[in-house]
Amino acid sequence: AVGLWPSANWFEREVWDMFGVRFSGHPNLMRLLLYEEFVGHPLRKDYPIDRRQPLIGPAQ
């Protein structure tokens, strides 16, 4: 959808980041809200509630 509607870029990246939905043909599907090393997609129903991960990524 990014090719048709450029503003869909951030929406698709956010949906992938939180839910794990992959959009075909997306040119830059990388994390938007979480850091790259974050494991999983926290808004999915199968994401463990008791899972502990740092809220910020490793220091550069």
C-alpha positions as a Markdown table, in Angstrom:
| # | Residue | x | y | z |
|---|---|---|---|---|
| 1 | Ala | 0.0 | 0.0 | 0.0 |
| 2 | Val | 3.0 | 2.3 | 0.4 |
| 3 | Gly | 3.4 | 2.6 | -3.3 |
| 4 | Leu | -0.2 | 3.8 | -3.6 |
| 5 | Trp | -0.4 | 5.8 | -0.4 |
| 6 | Pro | 2.9 | 7.0 | 1.0 |
| 7 | Ser | 1.4 | 7.9 | 4.3 |
| 8 | Ala | 0.7 | 4.1 | 4.9 |
| 9 | Asn | 4.4 | 3.7 | 5.6 |
| 10 | Trp | 4.3 | 4.5 | 9.3 |
| 11 | Phe | 1.0 | 2.7 | 9.8 |
| 12 | Glu | 2.3 | -0.5 | 8.3 |
| 13 | Arg | 5.5 | -0.3 | 10.3 |
| 14 | Glu | 3.6 | 0.2 | 13.5 |
| 15 | Val | 1.3 | -2.7 | 12.8 |
| 16 | Trp | 4.2 | -4.9 | 12.1 |
| 17 | Asp | 6.1 | -3.8 | 15.2 |
| 18 | Met | 3.2 | -4.4 | 17.6 |
| 19 | Phe | 1.3 | -7.3 | 16.0 |
| 20 | Gly | 3.8 | -9.0 | 13.6 |
| 21 | Val | 1.7 | -8.5 | 10.4 |
| 22 | Arg | 4.0 | -8.5 | 7.4 |
| 23 | Phe | 2.9 | -6.3 | 4.5 |
| 24 | Ser | 4.1 | -7.6 | 1.1 |
| 25 | Gly | 6.0 | -5.0 | -1.0 |
| 26 | His | 6.8 | -2.7 | 1.9 |
| 27 | Pro | 10.2 | -1.1 | 1.2 |
| 28 | Asn | 11.4 | -0.6 | 4.8 |
| 29 | Leu | 9.6 | -2.9 | 7.2 |
| 30 | Met | 11.6 | -2.3 | 10.4 |
| 31 | Arg | 10.7 | -1.5 | 13.9 |
| 32 | Leu | 9.2 | 1.9 | 14.5 |
| 33 | Leu | 8.2 | 2.0 | 18.2 |
| 34 | Leu | 10.5 | -0.6 | 19.8 |
| 35 | Tyr | 14.2 | -1.2 | 19.4 |
| 36 | Glu | 15.5 | -3.7 | 16.8 |
| 37 | Glu | 16.7 | -6.3 | 19.4 |
| 38 | Phe | 13.2 | -6.5 | 21.0 |
| 39 | Val | 12.0 | -10.1 | 20.7 |
| 40 | Gly | 8.4 | -10.7 | 19.7 |
| 41 | His | 5.3 | -8.5 | 19.1 |
| 42 | Pro | 3.8 | -7.3 | 22.4 |
| 43 | Leu | 0.2 | -6.7 | 21.3 |
| 44 | Arg | -0.3 | -10.3 | 20.0 |
| 45 | Lys | -2.5 | -12.6 | 22.1 |
| 46 | Asp | 0.2 | -15.2 | 22.1 |
| 47 | Tyr | 2.8 | -12.9 | 23.6 |
| 48 | Pro | 3.5 | -14.0 | 27.2 |
| 49 | Ile | 2.2 | -11.6 | 29.8 |
| 50 | Asp | 5.0 | -12.4 | 32.3 |
| 51 | Arg | 7.8 | -11.9 | 29.7 |
| 52 | Arg | 10.4 | -9.3 | 30.9 |
| 53 | Gln | 12.4 | -7.3 | 28.4 |
| 54 | Pro | 14.1 | -3.9 | 28.8 |
| 55 | Leu | 11.9 | -1.0 | 27.6 |
| 56 | Ile | 14.9 | 0.7 | 26.0 |
| 57 | Gly | 17.5 | -0.8 | 23.7 |
| 58 | Pro | 21.1 | -1.3 | 24.5 |
| 59 | Ala | 23.3 | 1.8 | 24.8 |
| 60 | Gln | 25.1 | 2.8 | 21.6 |
